[in-house]
Amino acid sequence: MIQRSKIKCSAKCGKGERRRIVSCVNSDTKLKVASTLCEESTKPNGTMSCRSRCARWKTQPWGECSVSCGTGVHSRSVLCQRGRAGSAPISECLHLPKPVESSKCYGPPCPAYKWTTTPWSICTDPCARKSQYRRVYCMSSSGKRAPARMCTSTRPPLSRNCSTSGCPYHWVPAPWQSCSATCGNGTQTRSFDCRLKGNMAVDVSLSESSVPREKCSALDEPEKTRKCSLPSCTAKFNWETGPWQTCSATCGKGVRRRRVKCVQSSTGDRVDKKECLAIVSRPPRTQECFLKNCVASSCEEIRQQNLGNSSALKDGNYTLLLDGYPIHVFCTRMNETIPRAYLNVDPSSNYAEIYGKRLTQPLTCPYDGNRNDSCACNDDGDANAGFTQFTKIRVDLHNRKININDFSFATTISGVPVSYATAGDCYSMRDCPQGRFSVDLRGIGFVVVIVVDVPLISTKG
């Protein structure tokens, strides 16, 4: 028997069979002879099972993520392949689901950025037209400052107007004046005063006290003008108003009145009011009036109020109204054109001193800087040395300033007079101050602010 070469497997993918031609040949001549001359039992198989490798999708390793942090995308190649190395047409793999070529990938969390703000600066005066400020930073989630471009949201504002809601003053409009026209259309005007709010007064009798207009300068002003309409100039009847009478109160709130009558336009004769009411409403016959505060605001004003009454022009303690708040001052020189005002203070806590001792070793600061009059010192420290106590300090209520060089009500215990709120020494060349001063204005109704060595005052409002 002789077997011929094998042929390819009948199946391109999976199980199949191979066939071959088996012939009986003469072993000497190698020629083909009749199959009956060969033993059937020794005849080789003419077919055999076989298996061909099927084409499958083959995936390559994933590429790098598209982002270094957060969520990104990575991709890979997907090939149609038969066996380990043999490529196959894509058409042979189409019957199989193809693996995804790209998908999401996740890196470490990205830093988050947001705006961080500092607290607003303090608005020191609720009645001033000022602004408050703050700093704004772009911060990462790790707490580090970052460039502003990293924060994509709208940047918070750096400044804003101070609120005036806490201002103790407000504009109080006066009643509207008469219409500019006697008939037809015209305009009305009114004025307005700056006053202390009723709920801010320390005494109900002082509520709505008039104060300087600058106290309301930061507040929105009320409407000053408006249109008004009177009966047509051809109307048969119209209202006729008389002049306003004197205010019922010489100070504080009062009421004033005027006559209002309905007249015939052509003759001016008075007629029944219903004739005019049928055309237009009646103008007001009363209105509120306010001439001045009932409490004086200065020693000069008290003097003016009592001119001609010499017995009332006495030096002494008076209650004045400053910016709507009552204060107690001592008025002196009331018989002069310009009296002076003083604040009563406690001398034990209102004093000034320039220390007169000088260390014999001026480059030291003994006793940990504490005062010790038994120090190794001499008494030629300062020619202006002295110790002064004050029972009254002079105040300029108009300019809100304290005169620190007025010694009318001061007692110099030693040395020369020392100005109020002043201290000094030539004790040591080291930082070792010994001169002392004390300012105690509690209970007088003021807040004291030191600006360029000049004490300024303001009311509690």
C-alpha positions as CSV (number, residue, x, y, z in Angstrom):
1,M,0.0,0.0,0.0
2,I,1.1,3.6,-0.6
3,Q,-0.5,6.7,0.8
4,R,-0.6,9.9,-1.0
5,S,0.0,13.4,0.6
6,K,-2.7,14.9,2.9
7,I,-4.9,17.7,1.8
8,K,-6.2,20.6,3.9
9,C,-8.8,20.1,6.6
10,S,-12.3,20.4,5.2
11,A,-13.2,23.0,7.9
12,K,-11.7,26.4,7.9
13,C,-12.8,26.9,11.6
14,G,-13.4,24.1,14.1
15,K,-13.8,20.4,13.4
16,G,-13.5,18.8,10.0
17,E,-11.7,15.9,8.2
18,R,-8.8,15.4,5.9
19,R,-8.9,12.8,3.0
20,R,-6.1,11.0,1.2
21,I,-5.8,8.5,-1.6
22,V,-4.6,5.0,-0.6
23,S,-3.4,2.8,-3.5
24,C,-2.0,-0.8,-3.8
25,V,1.4,-0.7,-5.4
26,N,4.1,-3.2,-6.3
27,S,6.9,-2.8,-3.8
28,D,9.5,-3.6,-6.4
29,T,8.3,-1.6,-9.3
30,K,6.4,1.0,-7.2
31,L,3.7,0.7,-9.8
32,K,0.0,0.8,-9.0
33,V,-1.7,-2.6,-9.0
34,A,-5.1,-3.9,-8.3
35,S,-6.3,-3.3,-4.7
36,T,-7.1,-7.0,-4.4
37,L,-3.4,-7.8,-4.4
38,C,-3.0,-6.0,-1.1
39,E,-4.3,-7.2,2.3
40,E,-7.4,-5.3,3.2
41,S,-6.6,-5.6,6.8
42,T,-3.4,-3.6,6.4
43,K,-5.0,-0.8,4.3
44,P,-4.4,2.7,6.0
45,N,-7.3,5.0,6.7
46,G,-8.2,7.3,3.9
47,T,-9.8,10.0,6.2
48,M,-9.0,11.5,9.6
49,S,-10.5,14.1,11.8
50,C,-9.0,17.6,12.0
51,R,-9.5,20.9,13.7
52,S,-8.7,24.3,12.2
53,R,-8.0,27.3,14.4
54,C,-10.9,29.8,14.4
55,A,-10.2,33.5,14.0
56,R,-10.9,35.5,17.2
57,W,-10.7,39.1,18.5
58,K,-7.4,39.8,20.1
59,T,-7.0,42.8,22.4
60,Q,-3.8,44.8,22.9
61,P,-2.8,46.3,26.3
62,W,-4.6,49.5,27.3
63,G,-2.8,52.8,26.5
64,E,-2.2,55.6,29.1
65,C,-5.1,57.5,30.6
66,S,-5.9,60.8,28.8
67,V,-5.7,62.7,32.1
68,S,-3.3,62.7,35.1
69,C,-6.1,63.0,37.7
70,G,-9.8,62.5,37.8
71,T,-11.8,60.7,35.1
72,G,-10.4,60.3,31.6
73,V,-10.3,57.9,28.6
74,H,-7.8,55.3,27.5
75,S,-7.9,53.1,24.4
76,R,-6.4,49.9,22.9
77,S,-6.2,48.0,19.6
78,V,-8.5,45.1,18.9
79,L,-7.3,42.7,16.1
80,C,-8.9,39.8,14.3
81,Q,-6.3,37.0,14.7
82,R,-6.1,33.2,14.2
83,G,-3.8,31.5,16.6
84,R,-1.0,33.3,18.3
85,A,0.5,35.2,15.5
86,G,-1.6,34.8,12.4
87,S,-3.8,37.7,11.4
88,A,-7.1,37.1,9.8
89,P,-9.5,39.2,7.8
90,I,-11.9,41.2,10.1
91,S,-14.8,39.6,8.3
92,E,-13.9,36.3,10.0
93,C,-14.4,37.9,13.4
94,L,-17.6,39.8,12.8
95,H,-19.8,37.0,14.0
96,L,-18.2,37.5,17.5
97,P,-18.9,40.5,19.8
98,K,-16.0,42.9,19.5
99,P,-14.3,44.1,22.7
100,V,-14.5,47.8,23.4
101,E,-11.6,49.8,22.1
102,S,-11.9,52.7,24.6
103,S,-13.3,53.2,28.1
104,K,-13.1,55.5,31.1
105,C,-10.1,55.5,33.3
106,Y,-9.6,57.0,36.7
107,G,-6.6,58.8,38.1
108,P,-6.0,60.1,41.6
109,P,-8.5,62.8,42.7
110,C,-7.9,66.2,41.1
111,P,-7.4,69.2,43.4
112,A,-10.6,71.2,43.8
113,Y,-10.4,75.0,43.7
114,K,-12.7,77.5,45.3
115,W,-12.7,81.1,46.3
116,T,-11.9,81.8,50.0
117,T,-12.6,85.2,51.5
118,T,-11.3,87.0,54.7
119,P,-13.8,88.7,57.0
120,W,-15.1,92.1,55.9
121,S,-13.3,95.1,57.3
122,I,-15.3,96.9,60.0
123,C,-17.5,99.8,59.2
124,T,-16.7,102.2,62.1
125,D,-19.4,104.8,61.4
126,P,-22.9,103.5,60.5
127,C,-23.8,107.0,59.2
128,A,-20.9,107.5,56.8
129,R,-20.9,106.7,53.1
130,K,-17.9,104.4,53.2
131,S,-17.0,101.0,51.9
132,Q,-15.7,97.8,53.6
133,Y,-13.1,95.6,52.0
134,R,-11.8,92.0,52.2
135,R,-9.2,89.8,50.5
136,V,-10.2,87.0,48.1
137,Y,-8.0,84.0,47.4
138,C,-8.2,81.0,45.1
139,M,-7.5,78.0,47.3
140,S,-7.0,74.3,46.5
141,S,-8.6,71.5,48.4
142,S,-5.3,70.9,50.0
143,G,-5.4,74.3,51.6
144,K,-2.8,75.9,49.3
145,R,-3.2,79.2,47.5
146,A,-3.5,78.8,43.7
147,P,-3.5,81.2,40.7
148,A,-6.9,83.0,40.3
149,R,-7.4,81.3,36.9
150,M,-7.8,77.9,38.6
151,C,-11.1,79.1,40.2
152,T,-13.6,79.0,37.4
153,S,-16.6,80.4,39.3
154,T,-17.3,84.1,39.6
155,R,-14.9,85.8,41.9
156,P,-16.7,87.2,45.1
157,P,-16.6,91.0,45.4
158,L,-13.7,92.7,47.1
159,S,-15.7,95.6,48.4
160,R,-19.2,96.7,49.3
161,N,-21.0,99.7,50.7
162,C,-21.2,99.9,54.4
163,S,-24.8,99.4,55.7
164,T,-26.4,102.5,57.1
165,S,-29.2,100.6,58.7
166,G,-27.6,101.1,62.1
167,C,-27.4,104.9,61.8
168,P,-29.4,106.5,64.6
169,Y,-30.5,109.4,62.3
170,H,-32.9,109.7,59.5
171,W,-34.4,112.2,57.1
172,V,-37.7,113.6,58.2
173,P,-39.6,115.4,55.4
174,A,-41.6,118.5,56.1
175,P,-45.1,118.8,54.7
176,W,-45.5,119.6,51.0
177,Q,-45.7,123.3,50.2
178,S,-48.6,124.8,48.3
179,C,-48.8,124.0,44.6
180,S,-46.8,126.4,42.4
181,A,-49.9,127.0,40.3
182,T,-53.2,128.5,41.4
183,C,-55.0,126.4,38.9
184,G,-54.2,123.6,36.6
185,N,-51.0,121.6,36.9
186,G,-47.9,122.7,38.9
187,T,-45.3,121.4,41.2
188,Q,-44.8,121.1,45.0
189,T,-41.6,121.2,47.0
190,R,-40.7,120.3,50.5
191,S,-37.7,120.4,52.8
192,F,-36.5,117.8,55.2
193,D,-34.5,117.7,58.4
194,C,-32.0,115.3,59.8
195,R,-33.3,114.0,63.1
196,L,-32.5,111.4,65.7
197,K,-34.7,108.3,65.3
198,G,-37.4,108.0,68.0
199,N,-36.3,104.6,69.2
200,M,-32.6,105.8,69.6
201,A,-33.4,108.6,72.0
202,V,-32.3,108.1,75.6
203,D,-35.3,110.1,76.7
204,V,-38.7,110.1,75.0
205,S,-38.8,113.9,75.3
206,L,-35.7,114.0,73.1
207,S,-37.0,111.8,70.3
208,E,-36.9,113.2,66.8
209,S,-34.4,115.9,67.9
210,S,-33.0,117.9,65.0
211,V,-29.3,117.3,64.4
212,P,-26.7,118.7,61.8
213,R,-27.6,117.7,58.3
214,E,-24.2,116.1,57.7
215,K,-25.3,113.3,60.1
216,C,-27.7,112.1,57.3
217,S,-25.4,112.8,54.4
218,A,-24.9,109.1,53.6
219,L,-28.6,108.4,53.7
220,D,-30.9,108.5,50.7
221,E,-32.8,111.7,50.6
222,P,-36.6,111.7,50.4
223,E,-38.4,113.0,47.3
224,K,-38.1,116.8,47.1
225,T,-40.6,117.7,44.3
226,R,-43.7,116.2,42.9
227,K,-46.4,117.2,40.4
228,C,-49.7,118.6,41.7
229,S,-53.0,119.3,40.1
230,L,-55.6,121.9,40.9
231,P,-59.0,122.6,39.3
232,S,-58.8,123.7,35.8
233,C,-58.3,127.4,35.3
234,T,-61.7,127.6,33.7
235,A,-63.3,125.8,36.7
236,K,-66.2,127.7,38.3
237,F,-65.0,127.0,41.9
238,N,-61.6,126.6,43.5
239,W,-60.0,126.3,47.0
240,E,-58.4,129.5,48.4
241,T,-55.8,129.1,51.2
242,G,-54.5,131.6,53.7
243,P,-51.1,131.9,55.2
244,W,-49.8,129.4,57.8
245,Q,-50.2,130.6,61.4
246,T,-47.4,130.5,64.0
247,C,-46.3,127.0,65.2
248,S,-48.1,126.0,68.3
249,A,-44.8,125.0,70.0
250,T,-41.8,127.2,70.3
251,C,-39.6,124.1,70.4
252,G,-40.0,120.5,69.5
253,K,-43.0,119.2,67.5
254,G,-46.0,121.5,67.1
255,V,-48.9,122.2,64.7
256,R,-49.7,125.1,62.6
257,R,-52.9,126.0,60.9
258,R,-54.3,128.0,58.0
259,R,-57.7,128.9,56.6
260,V,-59.0,126.9,53.5
261,K,-62.2,128.0,51.9
262,C,-64.1,127.3,48.7
263,V,-64.7,130.3,46.5
264,Q,-66.3,131.2,43.2
265,S,-63.5,131.7,40.7
266,S,-65.0,134.7,39.0
267,T,-66.0,136.7,42.1
268,G,-63.9,135.3,44.9
269,D,-67.1,134.9,47.0
270,R,-67.2,132.1,49.5
271,V,-69.5,129.2,48.6
272,D,-70.3,125.8,50.1
273,K,-67.3,123.5,50.3
274,K,-69.2,120.8,48.5
275,E,-68.9,122.8,45.3
276,C,-65.1,122.5,45.4
277,L,-65.1,118.9,46.8
278,A,-67.0,117.9,43.6
279,I,-63.9,119.0,41.7
280,V,-60.8,118.2,43.8
281,S,-60.0,117.3,47.4
282,R,-59.5,120.0,50.0
283,P,-55.8,121.1,50.7
284,P,-54.7,120.4,54.3
285,R,-55.6,122.9,57.0
286,T,-53.0,121.7,59.5
287,Q,-49.4,120.5,59.3
288,E,-46.6,119.5,61.7
289,C,-44.0,122.1,62.5
290,F,-40.6,122.0,64.2
291,L,-38.8,125.2,65.0
292,K,-35.9,124.0,67.1
293,N,-34.9,121.5,69.8
294,C,-36.1,122.2,73.3
295,V,-32.6,121.6,74.7
296,A,-29.7,123.9,73.7
297,S,-26.7,122.5,71.9
298,S,-24.1,124.8,73.2
299,C,-23.2,127.2,76.0
300,E,-23.6,130.1,73.5
301,E,-27.2,129.0,72.8
302,I,-28.0,129.0,76.5
303,R,-26.5,132.5,76.7
304,Q,-28.6,133.7,73.8
305,Q,-31.8,132.2,75.3
306,N,-31.2,134.2,78.5
307,L,-30.0,137.5,77.2
308,G,-31.7,140.2,79.3
309,N,-31.9,137.9,82.3
310,S,-28.5,138.3,84.0
311,S,-29.6,136.2,86.9
312,A,-29.8,133.2,84.6
313,L,-26.4,133.8,83.0
314,K,-24.5,131.9,85.7
315,D,-21.5,129.6,85.3
316,G,-22.5,126.1,86.2
317,N,-23.5,122.7,85.0
318,Y,-25.9,122.4,82.1
319,T,-27.5,119.7,80.0
320,L,-26.9,120.2,76.3
321,L,-28.0,118.2,73.3
322,L,-25.2,117.1,71.0
323,D,-26.2,115.2,67.9
324,G,-29.5,114.3,69.6
325,Y,-27.9,112.9,72.8
326,P,-27.9,114.7,76.2
327,I,-24.5,115.6,77.6
328,H,-23.6,117.4,80.9
329,V,-21.1,120.2,80.6
330,F,-19.8,123.0,82.8
331,C,-20.4,126.4,81.1
332,T,-18.1,129.3,82.2
333,R,-17.7,132.9,81.2
334,M,-21.4,133.1,80.5
335,N,-21.3,136.9,80.7
336,E,-18.9,137.0,77.8
337,T,-19.7,136.8,74.1
338,I,-18.2,133.3,73.7
339,P,-18.6,131.2,76.8
340,R,-16.5,128.1,77.3
341,A,-17.6,124.5,77.8
342,Y,-15.8,122.0,80.0
343,L,-16.3,118.3,80.8
344,N,-16.4,117.3,84.5
345,V,-13.9,114.5,85.2
346,D,-12.4,112.7,88.1
347,P,-9.0,114.1,89.0
348,S,-7.8,110.8,90.4
349,S,-8.1,109.2,87.0
350,N,-7.4,112.2,84.8
351,Y,-3.8,113.2,85.2
352,A,-0.6,113.8,83.2
353,E,3.0,113.4,84.2
354,I,6.5,114.0,82.8
355,Y,8.8,112.1,85.2
356,G,11.7,114.2,86.4
357,K,14.2,111.6,87.5
358,R,17.2,110.4,85.4
359,L,19.2,107.2,86.0
360,T,22.8,107.7,86.9
361,Q,23.4,104.7,84.6
362,P,21.1,105.7,81.7
363,L,21.9,102.6,79.6
364,T,20.0,100.4,82.1
365,C,16.4,99.7,82.9
366,P,16.3,98.5,86.5
367,Y,13.4,96.9,88.4
368,D,12.1,95.3,85.1
369,G,10.9,98.8,84.0
370,N,8.7,99.3,87.0
371,R,8.5,102.7,88.8
372,N,10.8,102.9,91.9
373,D,11.3,106.4,93.2
374,S,14.2,105.2,95.3
375,C,16.2,104.4,92.2
376,A,19.9,105.4,91.7
377,C,18.8,108.7,90.0
378,N,19.2,112.4,90.0
379,D,16.5,115.0,89.6
380,D,17.7,116.7,86.5
381,G,15.8,114.5,84.1
382,D,13.6,116.9,82.3
383,A,13.1,120.7,82.6
384,N,9.4,120.2,81.8
385,A,8.9,117.6,84.5
386,G,5.6,117.9,86.4
387,F,2.4,116.2,87.6
388,T,-1.0,117.7,86.8
389,Q,-4.5,116.6,87.8
390,F,-7.6,117.8,86.0
391,T,-11.1,118.3,87.4
392,K,-12.5,119.7,84.2
393,I,-11.2,119.6,80.6
394,R,-12.1,122.2,78.0
395,V,-14.0,120.9,74.9
396,D,-14.9,122.5,71.6
397,L,-18.3,121.0,70.9
398,H,-18.5,122.6,67.5
399,N,-15.3,120.9,66.2
400,R,-15.5,117.9,68.6
401,K,-12.0,118.5,70.0
402,I,-10.5,118.6,73.5
403,N,-8.1,121.4,74.3
404,I,-5.3,119.6,76.2
405,N,-3.5,122.9,77.0
406,D,-6.3,124.5,79.1
407,F,-5.3,124.5,82.8
408,S,-8.2,126.6,84.1
409,F,-9.5,123.6,86.2
410,A,-6.2,121.8,86.7
411,T,-4.0,121.4,89.8
412,T,-0.2,121.0,89.3
413,I,1.0,118.8,92.2
414,S,4.7,119.2,91.3
415,G,6.9,120.8,88.7
416,V,5.4,122.6,85.8
417,P,1.9,122.1,84.3
418,V,1.7,119.1,82.0
419,S,-0.8,119.0,79.1
420,Y,-3.8,116.7,79.3
421,A,-3.2,113.1,77.9
422,T,0.5,113.7,77.9
423,A,3.4,111.8,79.4
424,G,7.2,111.7,79.0
425,D,10.6,111.3,80.8
426,C,14.3,111.4,80.3
427,Y,14.7,108.5,82.8
428,S,16.7,106.0,80.6
429,M,18.2,105.7,77.1
430,R,16.6,102.2,77.0
431,D,13.0,101.5,76.2
432,C,12.0,102.1,79.8
433,P,9.1,104.6,80.0
434,Q,8.3,106.1,83.4
435,G,6.0,109.1,82.6
436,R,2.3,108.3,83.0
437,F,-1.0,109.8,82.1
438,S,-4.6,108.7,82.6
439,V,-7.7,109.6,80.5
440,D,-11.0,108.6,82.1
441,L,-14.1,110.0,80.3
442,R,-16.5,107.3,81.3
443,G,-20.1,108.5,81.8
444,I,-19.7,111.8,79.8
445,G,-21.5,110.4,76.7
446,F,-18.5,110.5,74.4
447,V,-16.2,108.2,72.5
448,V,-12.6,109.6,72.4
449,V,-10.4,108.9,69.4
450,I,-6.7,110.0,69.3
451,V,-5.8,111.3,65.9
452,V,-2.3,112.8,65.3
453,D,-2.0,113.5,69.0
454,V,-5.3,115.5,69.1
455,P,-8.1,113.9,71.1
456,L,-11.3,113.9,69.1
457,I,-14.7,113.1,70.5
458,S,-17.9,111.8,69.1
459,T,-21.3,111.1,70.6
460,K,-22.5,107.6,71.5
461,G,-24.6,107.6,68.4
